[in-house]
Amino acid sequence: MHDYDFRRWRRSLGLSQKEAADALGLKRRIVQYYEKGERNGEAVSVPKAVRLACFAVSEGVDDFFGPDEIRLNKKRAKQKKD
């Protein structure tokens, strides 16, 4: 994920920098570094864990408690359909 991808991701969800930072468990300043692609003249890349968190937020996941929680959520969703 490049700086422009991070910004595009955030904007596609209609999030402010602060909201994106809160959703990802980051400080707003870190989001600014990711969007700029640098910090103090040094290149900054978005770590894999943050990229994965971006995907999770995009999918509506706001927290993760392990595989058992996934199965429970799927079961609940199925019960709502029935």
matplotlib code that plots the C-alpha trace (Angstrom):
import matplotlib.pyplot as plt

x = [0.0, 1.5, 0.7, -1.9, -3.5, -3.8, -5.4, -7.7, -8.7, -9.5, -11.5, -13.4, -14.8, -15.5, -13.2, -11.3, -7.6, -8.7, -11.4, -9.1, -6.5, -9.1, -10.4, -6.9, -5.7, -3.1, -2.3, -3.5, 0.1, 1.0, -1.9, -0.5, 2.9, 1.4, -0.5, 2.6, 4.8, 7.6, 8.6, 11.4, 12.5, 12.7, 10.4, 7.5, 5.7, 2.5, 3.2, 1.5, -0.5, -1.9, -2.7, -4.6, -6.4, -7.4, -9.0, -10.8, -12.1, -13.3, -15.2, -16.9, -14.7, -14.1, -12.3, -11.1, -11.2, -10.0, -11.4, -14.2, -15.6, -15.7, -17.7, -20.1, -20.7, -21.4, -23.8, -25.6, -25.8, -27.3, -29.8, -31.0, -31.5, -33.6]
y = [0.0, 3.3, 6.7, 7.5, 4.1, 4.8, 8.1, 6.7, 3.9, 6.4, 8.7, 5.8, 5.0, 8.7, 8.8, 11.8, 11.2, 11.1, 8.6, 6.4, 6.6, 5.6, 2.7, 1.4, 2.0, 4.5, 8.1, 10.7, 11.7, 8.2, 8.3, 11.6, 10.0, 7.1, 9.5, 11.6, 8.6, 10.1, 11.2, 13.7, 13.2, 9.4, 7.1, 5.5, 2.5, 1.1, -2.1, -5.3, -5.4, -2.0, -3.0, -6.0, -3.8, -1.5, -4.4, -5.5, -2.0, -1.9, -5.1, -3.7, -5.5, -3.3, -5.8, -9.4, -12.0, -15.0, -17.8, -18.7, -15.2, -15.6, -18.8, -17.3, -14.2, -16.5, -18.5, -15.4, -14.1, -17.4, -17.4, -13.9, -15.1, -18.1]
z = [0.0, -1.1, 0.4, -2.3, -1.7, 2.0, 1.4, -1.2, 1.2, 3.9, 1.7, 0.1, 3.6, 4.2, 7.2, 8.5, 9.4, 13.1, 12.4, 10.4, 13.2, 15.8, 13.7, 13.2, 16.8, 15.6, 16.4, 13.8, 13.1, 12.0, 9.5, 8.2, 7.7, 5.8, 3.6, 3.0, 2.5, 4.6, 8.0, 8.5, 5.0, 5.4, 3.4, 5.4, 4.3, 5.6, 7.6, 6.7, 10.0, 9.2, 5.6, 7.0, 9.5, 6.7, 4.9, 8.1, 8.7, 5.0, 5.7, 8.8, 11.4, 14.4, 16.6, 16.4, 19.2, 17.3, 15.1, 17.6, 17.3, 13.5, 13.7, 16.3, 14.1, 11.0, 13.1, 14.3, 10.7, 9.5, 12.3, 11.3, 7.8, 8.9]

ax = plt.figure().add_subplot(projection="3d")
ax.plot(x, y, z, "-o")
ax.set_aspect("equal")
plt.show()
